[in-house]
């Protein structure tokens, strides 16, 4: 990830093996990572069962919030693609239990359409089960 993108807090694709090593205790035995994206210290992980948003808080990073969202609870999402002067794309995810969407910015290096496709497939599969 470029230093400029890191300073802006934009997500880049992350190595799935690194994510498994760092956050492996979060996953169920039969849970598989479909894709993972890293911000400066935060992660967005899409598994075959749920969406995981890891928010590292504070200057020292000792406080960590981990949101586990079953795909069946995602009621909507939107993608705003990068414009001419904008270096990133934004993903908004509305969850049934929350009034405000989860908002994440992705760097131009991430194919936001791929992220959208993975999320759409996971939500459709959860709704059909």
C-alpha positions as CSV (number, residue, x, y, z in Angstrom):
1,X,0.0,0.0,0.0
2,X,1.4,3.4,-0.9
3,X,2.1,5.8,1.9
4,X,-0.3,8.4,0.4
5,X,-3.1,5.8,0.4
6,X,-2.3,4.7,3.9
7,X,-2.5,8.3,5.2
8,X,-5.9,8.6,3.6
9,X,-7.1,5.4,5.3
10,X,-8.1,3.6,2.1
11,X,-8.4,-0.2,2.0
12,X,-6.1,-2.3,-0.2
13,X,-6.3,-6.0,-0.9
14,X,-4.7,-8.1,1.9
15,X,-2.9,-11.4,1.7
16,X,-5.4,-14.0,2.9
17,X,-2.7,-16.1,4.6
18,X,-1.5,-13.1,6.6
19,X,-5.1,-12.4,7.7
20,X,-5.5,-16.1,8.7
21,X,-2.3,-15.9,10.7
22,X,-3.1,-12.7,12.4
23,X,-6.9,-13.2,13.0
24,X,-7.2,-17.0,12.8
25,X,-8.8,-17.3,16.2
26,X,-11.9,-15.4,14.9
27,X,-12.9,-18.0,12.3
28,X,-15.1,-21.1,12.7
29,X,-13.6,-24.4,11.7
30,X,-15.4,-24.5,8.3
31,X,-15.1,-20.8,7.7
32,X,-13.1,-19.7,4.7
33,X,-11.9,-16.2,3.7
34,X,-13.2,-15.1,0.3
35,X,-11.4,-11.7,0.4
36,X,-9.7,-9.4,2.8
37,X,-8.9,-5.8,2.7
38,X,-6.6,-3.7,5.0
39,X,-6.7,-0.1,5.9
40,X,-3.9,1.4,7.9
41,X,-4.7,-0.7,10.9
42,X,-8.2,-1.9,10.2
43,X,-9.5,-4.9,8.2
44,X,-12.6,-5.8,6.2
45,X,-12.8,-9.6,5.8
46,X,-15.5,-11.4,3.7
47,X,-15.8,-15.0,4.6
48,X,-18.2,-17.7,3.3
49,X,-20.3,-17.1,6.5
50,X,-20.1,-13.4,7.4
51,X,-18.6,-10.0,7.0
52,X,-16.0,-9.1,9.7
53,X,-15.0,-5.5,10.3
54,X,-12.0,-5.0,12.6
55,X,-11.5,-1.5,13.9
56,X,-8.3,-0.8,15.7
57,X,-8.9,2.2,17.9
58,X,-6.7,4.7,19.7
59,X,-3.2,5.8,19.2
60,X,-1.7,2.7,20.7
61,X,-4.1,0.3,19.0
62,X,-4.7,-1.6,22.2
63,X,-8.5,-1.3,21.9
64,X,-10.0,-3.3,19.0
65,X,-13.7,-3.5,18.0
66,X,-14.6,-6.6,15.9
67,X,-17.9,-6.5,14.2
68,X,-19.3,-9.8,13.0
69,X,-22.1,-9.4,10.6
70,X,-24.0,-12.4,9.2
71,X,-24.8,-11.8,5.5
72,X,-28.5,-12.4,6.3
73,X,-28.4,-9.1,8.4
74,X,-27.1,-7.0,5.5
75,X,-30.1,-5.2,4.1
76,X,-28.4,-3.0,1.5
77,X,-25.1,-1.8,0.3
78,X,-23.9,0.8,-2.2
79,X,-20.7,1.6,-4.0
80,X,-19.5,5.0,-5.0
81,X,-16.8,4.7,-7.6
82,X,-13.8,7.0,-7.9
83,X,-14.2,10.2,-9.9
84,X,-11.6,12.0,-11.9
85,X,-10.1,13.8,-8.9
86,X,-11.0,11.1,-6.4
87,X,-8.4,8.4,-5.6
88,X,-10.8,6.0,-4.0
89,X,-14.2,4.3,-4.0
90,X,-16.5,4.0,-1.1
91,X,-18.6,1.0,0.2
92,X,-21.6,1.6,2.4
93,X,-23.2,-1.4,4.1
94,X,-26.6,-1.1,5.9
95,X,-27.2,-3.7,8.6
96,X,-30.6,-4.6,10.0
97,X,-29.7,-3.7,13.5
98,X,-28.1,-0.3,12.8
99,X,-29.5,3.1,11.7
100,X,-26.3,4.1,10.0
101,X,-24.2,2.3,7.3
102,X,-20.8,1.0,7.8
103,X,-18.6,3.1,5.6
104,X,-15.2,2.1,4.2
105,X,-13.0,3.7,1.6
106,X,-11.0,1.6,-0.9
107,X,-7.9,2.7,-2.8
108,X,-7.9,2.8,-6.5
109,X,-5.8,-0.3,-6.5
110,X,-8.8,-2.4,-5.3
111,X,-11.3,-3.5,-7.8
112,X,-14.4,-2.3,-6.0
113,X,-16.6,-4.2,-8.5
114,X,-14.9,-7.4,-7.3
115,X,-15.7,-6.5,-3.7
116,X,-19.3,-5.7,-4.7
117,X,-19.6,-9.0,-6.5
118,X,-18.3,-11.1,-3.5
119,X,-20.6,-9.2,-1.2
120,X,-23.7,-9.6,-3.5
121,X,-23.0,-13.4,-3.9
122,X,-22.7,-13.9,-0.2
123,X,-25.9,-11.9,0.6
124,X,-27.9,-13.8,-2.1
125,X,-26.6,-17.1,-0.8
126,X,-27.6,-16.2,2.8
127,X,-31.1,-15.0,1.8
128,X,-31.7,-18.3,-0.2
129,X,-30.7,-20.6,2.6
